[in-house]
Amino acid sequence: MLKRLYKIGLLILLVSLPQSVIADDFAEVRVAVKKYFDGTEQGKPELIRETFLPTLEIQYVTPEGTLGRLPAAEYISRFKPGKKANRKGRIVQMDVTGTAATVKAEIIMGERLYTDYLLLLKLPEGWRVSNKIATFRQR
């Protein structure tokens, strides 16, 4: 009887463990994306730097229809310490599988609605945005 209870307890532990790990990963991804939002909204480039990998590249389609590319360092340099921006971001959709995640985010900035698709990786220092594609439309 004791052996059976042990097996049932072990099974319950194994079934519940992945769910708690996944819940933690979702929460940690949200924290990373919030740092990106806070950094860009509040003029805190150090928060963006903490969230973006240095190798990150933002890709988008230019008005001419060609591929536009913007390295992380150049993007982050646009945000000056202490200079708040009139923008507000929110997470629309999120998916996490193991050490990879995707986030669809919307950012309202003036009359534009930007949509970002963020790719994140879980590294020893936590979840980091490894790449981003973006588009916008008028609201």
Secondary structure as UniProt FT lines:
FT   HELIX           2..42
FT   HELIX           45..51
FT   TURN            54..55
FT   STRAND          57..61
FT   TURN            63..64
FT   STRAND          67..71
FT   HELIX           72..76
FT   TURN            77..78
FT   TURN            81..82
FT   STRAND          87..97
FT   TURN            98..99
FT   STRAND          100..109
FT   TURN            110..111
FT   STRAND          112..123
FT   TURN            124..125
FT   STRAND          126..138
//
